[in-house]
Amino acid sequence: MRARRRFGQNFLHDPAVIERIVALIDPQAGQHLVEIGPGLGALTRPLFAAAGALDVIEIDRDLAGTLRQEFAAHAQLRVHAADALRFDYAALARAPGARLRLIGNLPYNISTPLLFHLLGFSEHIADMHFMLQKEVVDRIVAAPGGRQYGRLGVMLAPRVQADRLLDIGPGAFRPAPRVTSSIVRLLVRPTPPAWAAEPYYGAVVAAAFGQRRKMLSNALAALLSPAQIEAAGVDPRARAETLAAPQFGALAQAAAAVIH
């Protein structure tokens, strides 16, 4: 089946890479696995064989139909023809406290908005193993002070522990993309740290990185004064890329106190 550009499809086909990815995920019987964007089923088959049950979410209705036909005799493999960006992942949780394991070779054009969408379901998710553009994974795992450090990694930090597991060259896909891919493991924190619980965390991070070349005293002027920034334990002359996630949390708590 030909890849469709509008869906950002690049189909994984290298058997050695597939085997290595499945080993890193380590699926077990009884776990509730959910695969986003199964495509031609390269990961679907070994994941289902290992876990004995699998939900897959595929926006391409032709591919979804092909998978339904292939697994027609296996009721424990459920195909959802749906947009992953609009899907209700909470509906897949089978019992109170049950957590999902998400897996996917994500189209590069939706990876960031999908990650933010999934944050809204973090209480239902145990971990996520995603194949993303290497540049996106660089941003997720970047430490403060680096060029790649930015809003994406800081927003994910309170909710997940992120680890790069594997880089994958273009030749493992058909058609071959023009970029290197990486596998990232996002282990969901059962409870976000207290400093990130305030509703102003996202607003502070967005404002700070929206003008990342400016000092915080300027970038956060609509939320906090320089004195209030300093009272939160942060240098108002600092720039966003030098702050660790807990410092953004302190600023968010300061903003909440001021606004209330």
C-alpha angles and dihedrals in degrees: 000000000000117000115248116226094207089063094044091238123182111161120219111228110155107113094205093052091046091052092049093049093051090049090053091050091046097198115204134198112267095029118120105237123187121189119200115206101002092180109179092355100256092144095024095072099051092039091053092044091054100041102031091221134056142168116209127193115204126172094193103085093199091056091044090053092049091052091048090054094047093050098034091123093052112076091181091068107076120190118205114194096207147117110268089212091062101032121123103230092179088067090065094059102106099200139009108286094015111136130204128228108216123204130176152149093225124206107249093230094062103030098103098044089045092053090052090047091052092052086071089064098043093122088064097046129082099184144336130219111192135174106219139163107286090237090059092050089048087058094046096052098034119127124225114282097033127115091242094052112110152118097313096057094041093050092049095045098081092049105038145025106228126207130173109228108174143358117221126199125226093255091074089071139064114244093025112235120225092240140060117254130214136201114229127189115212110192108196115229109233090222124020112234115266093247091063097047095088116100090230096067093091093044093052093047093047093049094046095050093037086073099022095159091058126082115259090248088067101033093051097037092118091056109029140016120232089255091053091049090051091047088057089060096257128118107243088211092060123103126233097253092062096058125093119223095259089057090056086050091055090051091049091053090049090051091050091052092049096046093046 
